Amino acid sequence: MLSSQQIDQAAHHLVAARKAKTPGPCMPESYRPTDNDSAIAIQERVLELLGETVGGWKCGTPNPMTGPIVAALPASGLLRSLPCAVPGDIGLIEPEIAFVIAHDLPPRATPYTDAEIRGAIGEARMVLEFITTRYADRAAATPPEILADAYNHHGLFIGPVIPNVLDHLLESLHVTIRTAAGPLFDKVHPHPSGHPLKSLTWLVHFLNSRGQSLKAGQIVTTGSYAGIVEAPLGVPIHVELNGFGSFIVELITDQP
């Protein structure tokens, strides 16, 4: 576990890249995280330095190769209006199902049951996560560095409600993403955790084990039904998820 001073140094490293809106170097060995607890502590410190509150979470069941997939999402990055600013000259997007939490799930000694977790879901929404990295050499970043960097999160566009979502089969969905020039993605794709509810359930147990809670109004996005899709800037992008509904986004660069 890194010391508090090392966590602060690592957080400042990431904040500098965020404020510059330009990826920077990977972390030097002197404060590079090598464990998940340090990486998550860096995430938390980044939000503190940015003056952000937690508006939601991204999560997925742990990957044996990379460890936990979890990040607290800054409230300012939860987007409901257009256009959406993304890094660089192309958008990296992930279509997902997210759950809005209806009431707090405070930490407690006994694990939450599946019924309690389902009962805490206020609604489900189609969302689009925007992906980025604060490391210029993304391939050189270690798994804990990626975790410290909010697991590649940039922002989340919140789309329409999906009524009665848990009444449907959600293990795989047909996703269509297109512009006027043609399709960017059009296929049936499995959910990376097997089902979005598995991601949410894992997150509830993970936070509870750390003495943390999900709070009413937070939104939890659960994994992409298309992997990462490259999308152009400056044109309407039509996203449809399995006939549940559709929405249109337009992306612009966040560069000056």
TIVEX-436823 format. One record per atom (N, C-alpha, C): x negated, y, z negated. Coordinates in steps of 0.001 Angstrom, whole numbers, padded with zeros to 6 digits, always signed. Example, Ala and Ser with C-alpha at 12.3 -4.5 7.8 and 13.67 -1.06 7.14 Angstrom:
2
-013190-005690-007800
-012300-004500-007800
-013200-003300-007800
-012850-002250-007080
-013670-001060-007140
-012900+000030-007870
//
This chain:
256
-000852-001190+000000
+000000+000000+000000
-000885+001235+000000
-000556+002168+000892
-001312+003410+000939
-001029+004251-000304
-001975+005099-000634
-001773+006038-001724
-000818+007138-001273
-000301+007905-002225
+000596+009008-001878
-000117+010027-000996
-001410+010235-001232
-002163+011174-000400
-002272+010668+001033
-002538+009369+001194
-002635+008789+002537
-001284+008827+003252
-000204+008563+002523
+001137+008637+003118
+001419+010048+003600
+001021+011028+002818
+001229+012425+003201
+000407+012772+004447
-000825+012288+004507
-001661+012545+005682
-001040+011922+006935
-000573+010686+006794
+000040+010005+007938
+001301+010721+008395
+002087+011175+007437
+003316+011888+007784
+003002+013197+008502
+002024+013929+008038
+001633+015166+008712
+001130+014880+010130
+000458+013762+010314
-000024+013349+011635
+001151+013219+012609
+002219+012559+012158
+003393+012352+013006
+004191+013642+013197
+004296+014429+012158
+005032+015697+012259
+004343+016632+013254
+003017+016620+013272
+002294+017472+014222
+002655+017113+015659
+002743+015813+015949
+003110+015380+017301
+004561+015734+017613
+005435+015616+016617
+006841+015980+016832
+006967+017467+017143
+006294+018298+016361
+006415+019740+016563
+005762+020190+017867
+004696+019509+018270
+004041+019836+019541
+004830+019322+020729
+005779+018402+020470
+006559+017741+021529
+005645+017077+022550
+004509+016597+022041
+003522+015908+022870
+002935+014759+022069
+002934+013530+022600
+002328+012422+021858
+000859+012699+021548
+000446+012235+020384
-000932+012416+019956
-001631+011083+019779
-002793+011090+019162
-003539+009843+018977
-002876+008940+017942
-003240+007675+017987
-002856+006775+016905
-003533+007247+015621
-003074+006713+014502
-003592+007188+013222
-005011+006674+012976
-005857+007513+012386
-007193+007036+012019
-007101+005979+010919
-008102+005163+010850
-008090+004049+009905
-007953+004518+008460
-008384+005730+008165
-008380+006213+006785
-006979+006318+006201
-005952+006482+007060
-004584+006504+006528
-003596+005744+007421
-004110+004860+008238
-003234+004038+009072
-002527+002995+008206
-001187+002897+008274
-000493+001900+007448
-000762+000481+007950
-000879-000436+007018
-001069-001842+007370
+000023-002725+006777
+000994-002123+006083
+002093-002882+005487
+003392-002126+005696
+004491-002851+005605
+005797-002263+005891
+006220-001218+004868
+005906-001445+003595
+006300-000484+002566
+005638+000875+002800
+004360+000847+003183
+003680+002113+003473
+004298+002793+004681
+004621+002000+005701
+005214+002565+006919
+006551+003236+006620
+007366+002600+005802
+008669+003173+005469
+008508+004412+004588
+007525+004387+003705
+007251+005580+002897
+006826+006746+003785
+006100+006462+004863
+005707+007513+005807
+006946+008065+006513
+007836+007161+006946
+009112+007609+007534
+009815+008610+006617
+009932+008237+005360
+010651+009082+004403
+009962+010427+004230
+008639+010415+004183
+007898+011663+004003
+008026+012557+005236
+008063+011967+006431
+008262+012747+007653
+009578+013523+007574
+010649+012852+007157
+011945+013528+007055
+011882+014662+006026
+011182+014434+004923
+011029+015486+003920
+010299+016695+004512
+009217+016447+005222
+008434+017541+005786
+009229+018314+006844
+010118+017620+007536
+010945+018266+008552
+012173+018939+007949
+012403+018726+006652
+013578+019297+006006
+014868+018654+006458
+014802+017379+006835
+015949+016672+007382
+016691+015870+006308
+017984+015699+006539
+018772+014753+005759
+019019+013520+006616
+019319+012400+005953
+019554+011150+006655
+021000+011119+007143
+021165+011104+008465
+022503+011054+009036
+022933+009660+009439
+021971+008753+009496
+022289+007391+009891
+021052+006523+009891
+021179+005350+010489
+020087+004373+010515
+020085+003655+011854
+018896+003233+012289
+018799+002243+013346
+018257+000974+012713
+018713-000167+013197
+018292-001407+012559
+018470-002580+013508
+017805-003656+013173
+017948-004930+013859
+017367-006007+012978
+017797-007230+013175
+017237-008314+012370
+015744-008408+012657
+014931-008712+011646
+013480-008658+011814
+012974-009567+012928
+012016-009054+013646
+011322-009800+014680
+010055-010392+014060
+009825-011702+014195
+008640-012308+013575
+007333-011670+014040
+007337-011081+015224
+006120-010483+015755
+005900-009063+015223
+006987-008371+014877
+006847-006947+014549
+007309-006587+013147
+007999-007493+012459
+008513-007159+011139
+009847-006453+011229
+010237-005738+010167
+011563-005112+010126
+011737-004036+011189
+012956-003975+011713
+013327-002933+012671
+014303-002028+011938
+013800-000926+011424
+014639-000062+010596
+014067+001352+010607
+014964+002326+010647
+014532+003718+010538
+015710+004570+010101
+015449+005478+009173
+016433+006492+008810
+016446+007553+009896
+017658+007947+010332
+017786+008881+011443
+018079+010288+010935
+017329+011275+011394
+017605+012655+010974
+018956+013121+011475
+019678+013819+010627
+021022+014265+010987
+021015+015169+012213
+019965+015952+012393
+019922+016883+013526
+019820+016164+014864
+019415+014890+014831
+019265+014126+016066
+020500+013342+016457
+021586+013497+015696
+022856+012848+016041
+023639+013817+016915
+023761+013505+018191
+024208+014465+019189
+025617+014140+019667
+026426+015182+019795
+027798+015029+020282
+028111+015949+021449
+027181+016814+021818
+027412+017737+022923
+026316+017569+023969
+026603+018051+025161
+025694+017903+026289
+025172+019268+026719
+024010+019303+027396
+023139+018175+027704
+022291+017768+026514
+021670+016593+026606
+020814+016072+025547
+019353+016231+025960
+018556+016817+025070
+017143+017024+025371
+016341+015777+025022
+015511+015332+025958
+014675+014145+025769
+013237+014496+026118
+012272+013725+025626
+010873+014039+025909
+010508+013799+027381
+009665+014646+027901
+009092+014402+029217
+010056+014633+030359
+009764+013957+031486
+010532+014184+032704
+011396+012995+033089
+011603+012069+032170
+012503+010947+032385
+013080+010532+031046
+014323+010067+031055
+014956+009628+029818
+014807+008129+029628
+014490+007722+028424
+014461+006303+028058
+015656+006065+027150
+016640+005305+027631
+017922+005202+026939
+018256+003755+026620
+019024+003573+025532
+019476+002255+025105
+020967+002317+024750
+021837+001620+025476
+023258+001596+025128
+023522+000621+023979
+024226+001094+022966
+024401+000294+021751
+025804+000467+021180
+026131-000406+020237
+027321-000247+019402
+026851+000189+018021
+027472+001231+017493
+027128+001743+016169
+028358+001737+015278
+028125+001586+013980
+029200+001569+012991
+029116+002822+012123
+030247+003475+011937
+030333+004609+011018
+030807+004081+009667
+030071+004424+008613
+030342+003880+007279
+031455+004682+006603
+032451+003960+006088
+033640+004611+005522
+033447+005019+004067
+032656+004258+003320
+032433+004601+001910
+031059+004116+001486
+030553+004712+000420
+029208+004390-000061
+029084+002912-000398
+027885+002370-000132
+027512+001040-000605
+026292+001214-001514
+026531+001589-002782
+025414+001892-003677
+024647+000631-004055
+023382+000784-004457
+022614-000391-004862
+023211-001058-006085
+023113-002394-006113
+023637-003159-007244
+022880-004463-007353
+023057-005142-008456
+022290-006358-008726
+022704-007519-007835
+023982-007601-007482
+024456-008715-006664
+024566-008279-005209
+024220-009153-004274
+024303-008783-002858
+025746-008508-002426
+025895-007637-001458
+027209-007398-000888
+027644-008607-000058
+028924-008923-000122
+029465-010036+000659
+029744-009574+002084
+029894-010549+002987
+030225-010212+004363
+031539-009440+004436
+032504-009833+003612
+033802-009146+003616
+033652-007698+003158
+032813-007448+002156
+032595-006077+001681
+031917-005227+002749
+030983-005822+003477
+030283-005081+004524
+031235-004738+005663
+032050-005701+006071
+033044-005421+007108
+034031-004354+006635
+034394-004422+005362
+035345-003456+004821
+034797-002052+004720
+033475-001915+004777
+032858-000594+004704
+032758+000077+006067
+033148-000623+007130
+033081-000048+008479
+034325+000805+008717
+034116+002090+008923
+035238+002981+009209
+035665+002918+010660
+034668+002889+011558
+034942+002792+012980
+033667+002369+013694
+033839+001944+014934
+032690+001619+015786
+032687+002569+016978
+031507+002900+017429
+031383+003821+018564
+030357+003311+019572
+030607+003623+020824
+029581+003484+021838
+028560+004604+021626
+027284+004255+021655
+026246+005268+021478
+025130+005020+022483
+024300+006013+022643
+023125+005925+023496
+021939+006420+022687
+021006+005522+022431
+019801+005934+021708
+018754+006395+022706
+018076+007492+022359
+016975+008007+023156
+015674+007574+022499
+014782+007030+023320
+013553+006396+022836
+012348+007259+023179
+011392+007300+022280
+010135+008004+022543
+009062+007406+021647
+007885+007966+021701
+006811+007600+020787
+005988+008839+020495
+005452+008901+019303
+004562+010002+018952
+003099+009635+019200
+002847+008489+019867
+001490+008034+020153
+001243+008062+021654
+000204+008749+022086
-000110+008826+023507
-000423+007445+024079
-001116+006628+023302
-001419+005259+023722
-000498+004315+022951
+000725+004203+023426
+001748+003405+022731
+001304+001963+022535
+000604+001387+023519
+000201-000017+023446
-000836-000251+022350
-001545+000796+021956
-002585+000647+020938
-002033+000751+019521
-000797+001227+019379
-000213+001407+018043
+000104+000050+017421
-000214-000092+016153
+000068-001334+015441
+001547-001375+015044
+002089-002577+014742
+003488-002643+014296
+003805-001715+013120
+002960-001630+012073
+003290-000675+011006
+003259+000782+011461
+002397+001119+012420
+002403+002484+012949
+003705+002778+013686
+004187+001799+014453
+005452+001969+015168
+006599+002119+014178
+006591+001303+013131
+007613+001413+012091
+007548+002781+011422
+006358+003253+011131
+006200+004575+010513
+006746+005680+011403
+006687+005466+012709
+007156+006450+013683
+008635+006234+014012
+009421+005857+012997
+010871+005716+013126
+011262+004719+014214
+010388+003759+014437
+010637+002703+015414
+011077+003279+016763
+010316+004252+017233
+010472+004826+018577
+011753+005646+018754
+012363+006085+017669
+013619+006823+017774
+013374+008292+018093
+014191+008822+019022
+014173+010256+019307
+015502+010911+018955
+016596+010309+019349
+017912+010880+019074
+018995+009874+019403
+020240+010225+019078
+021361+009320+019291
+022569+010125+019749
+023033+009844+020976
+024267+010458+021449
+025437+009590+021008
+026422+010213+020372
+027556+009478+019814
+028724+009567+020788
+029081+008411+021338
+030144+008339+022320
+031485+007984+021709
+032408+007491+022534
+033785+007265+022081
+033927+006084+021123
+035039+006104+020399
+035390+005009+019490
+035747+003767+020293
+035357+002607+019760
+035792+001321+020309
+036814+000753+019334
+038095+000782+019669
+039102+000272+018730
+038963-001241+018509
+039177-001655+017263
+039224-003082+016924
+038017-003858+017460
+036845-003258+017313
+035662-003825+017963
+035357-005239+017489
+035592-005534+016204
+035219-006840+015673
+036188-007940+016086
+037245-007576+016789
+038143-008582+017348
+037610-009154+018660
+036522-008589+019162
+035970-008996+020453
+034694-009825+020259
+034357-010609+021276
+033071-011290+021303
+031998-010263+021646
+030989-010156+020806
+029991-009107+020974
+028575-009650+021134
+028460-010965+021283
+027127-011560+021415
+026417-011104+022688
+027172-010874+023757
+026624-010299+024986
+027724-009481+025661
+027336-008406+026321
+028295-007510+026954
+027801-007115+028343
+028752-006792+029201
+028424-006284+030529
+028257-004768+030433
+027074-004303+030745
+026749-002878+030680
+026509-002345+032091
+027120-001212+032383
+026878-000531+033647
+026412+000892+033353
+025273+001252+033899
+024748+002609+033795
+024447+003067+035211
+025041+004180+035630
+024850+004598+037017
+024875+006121+037142
+024303+006584+038225
+024406+007970+038653
+025066+007973+040027
+025269+009142+040584
+025851+009229+041928
+024963+008552+042967
+023673+008451+042665
+022733+007830+043610
+022779+006305+043567
+023412+005729+042553
+023479+004281+042476
+023285+003774+041060
+023332+002438+040891
+023231+001861+039546
+021803+001911+038989
+021708+002177+037699
+020445+002048+036970
+020377+000720+036235
+021554+000198+035852
+021645-001076+035139
+023050-001604+035347
+023164-002882+035664
+024488-003479+035881
+024380-004987+035677
+024533-005418+034439
+024441-006854+034161
+024976-007160+032766
+025178-008428+032519
+025523-008910+031184
+024221-009120+030420
+024172-008587+029201
+022923-008632+028427
+023246-009020+026993
+022456-009898+026392
+022727-010305+025002
+022333-009223+024009
+022977-009264+022850
+022584-008372+021761
+021292-008895+021146
+020316-008026+020841
+019017-008502+020346
+019076-009211+019001
+020091-008911+018174
+020236-009607+016892
+021251-010742+016965
+021819-010965+018137
+022853-011980+018285
+024250-011420+018172
+024406-010350+017369
+025695-009691+017165
+025404-008406+016391
+026045-007280+016733
+025747-006029+016017
+026029-006107+014517
+026996-006925+014118
+027290-007046+012689
+026134-007689+011935
+025356-008534+012604
+024182-009130+011954
+023156-008059+011611
+023003-007083+012508
+022073-005986+012231
+022535-005182+011022
+023817-004831+010997
+024348-004058+009871
+024220-004832+008566
+024549-006105+008594
+024454-006927+007379
+023029-006974+006870
+022080-007154+007789
+020672-007160+007372
+020309-005828+006722
+020741-004709+007322
+020396-003394+006776
+020960-003212+005379
+022207-003601+005167
+022814-003452+003834
+022000-004209+002793
+021640-005437+003099
+020866-006236+002139
+019461-005661+001948
+018870-005183+003031
+017521-004614+002949
+017516-003372+002068
+018461-002460+002303
+018513-001244+001495
+018833-001570+000044
+019744-002501-000165
+020101-002877-001541
+018890-003425-002285
+018058-004200-001588
+016874-004779-002231
+015855-003709-002607
+015952-002540-001976
+015038-001435-002253
+015657-000385-003168
+016854-000655-003679
+017522+000318-004533
+018062+001507-003777
+018340+001336-002487
+018873+002406-001650
+020303+002055-001232
+020984+003031-000663
+022377+002787-000304
+022689+003355+001068
+023691+002762+001701
+024356+003397+002826
+025401+004350+002272
+025606+005461+002936
+026536+006461+002428
+027655+006733+003424
+028785+007112+002895
+029951+007432+003722
+029579+008465+004772
+030009+008220+006000
+029748+009140+007086
+028499+008843+007872
+027567+008050+007307
+026374+007692+008060
+026741+006741+009195
+025980+006810+010264
+026209+005948+011417
+025024+004998+011569
+025320+003738+011850
+024286+002710+011937
+024298+002130+013345
+023220+002370+014084
+023126+001808+015423
+022326+000517+015366
+022718-000469+016187
+022401-001863+015858
+021587-002628+016888
+021191-001999+017994
+020377-002712+018973
+020939-002604+020382
+020042-002587+021364
+020416-002282+022737
+020965-003490+023488
+022008-003241+024249
+022573-004251+025147
+021948-004187+026544
+020855-003456+026679
+020218-003359+027998
+018706-003213+027907
+018126-003390+026712
+016730-003030+026569
+016594-001531+026767
+015461-001095+027298
+015234+000321+027585
+015453+000557+029071
+016298+001537+029385
+016616+001880+030770
+016066+003273+031069
+015376+003410+032182
+014876+004715+032600
+015990+005474+033320
+016197+006720+032925
+017285+007515+033484
+016761+008875+033933
+017251+009380+035056
+016781+010680+035554
+017369+011839+034760
+016725+012981+034869
+017204+014199+034222
+018035+015022+035201
+018928+015825+034627
+019629+016813+035420
+020783+016323+036259
+021212+015082+036047
+022359+014556+036801
+023280+013834+035827
+024588+013785+036118
+025488+013028+035245
+025165+011530+035273
+025143+010938+034096
+024882+009503+033945
+026121+008873+033331
+026688+007917+034032
+027923+007260+033604
+027562+005946+032915
+028012+005786+031682
+027715+004592+030886
+029027+003882+030563
+029104+002594+030885
+030290+001801+030572
+029860+000531+029856
+030582+000174+028802
+030227-000973+027980
+031384-001963+027967
+031268-002980+028821
+032152-004148+028772
+033636-003817+028885
+033975-002698+029500
+035376-002336+029584
+035944-001720+028324
+035112-001568+027276
+035583-000929+026042
+035855+000552+026263
+035194+001116+027231
+035303+002537+027485
+034053+003024+028194
+033997+004300+028467
+032848+004868+029158
+032659+006316+028728
+031489+006825+029022
+031210+008237+028758
+030139+008699+029729
+029990+010000+029823
+028999+010594+030707
+028058+011458+029889
+026762+011308+030154
+025763+012175+029526
+024932+012827+030603
+024303+013913+030239
+023311+014535+031113
+022093+014867+030270
+020920+014552+030807
+019677+014714+030075
+018876+015881+030645
+018192+016588+029765
+017252+017619+030166
+015963+017399+029388
+014882+017985+029847
+013612+017841+029132
+013567+018785+027937
+012875+018328+026883
+012683+019199+025728
+011406+020007+025830
+010713+019885+026960
+009482+020622+027142
+009773+022083+027499
+008948+023012+027008
+009179+024436+027311
+008975+024739+028792
//
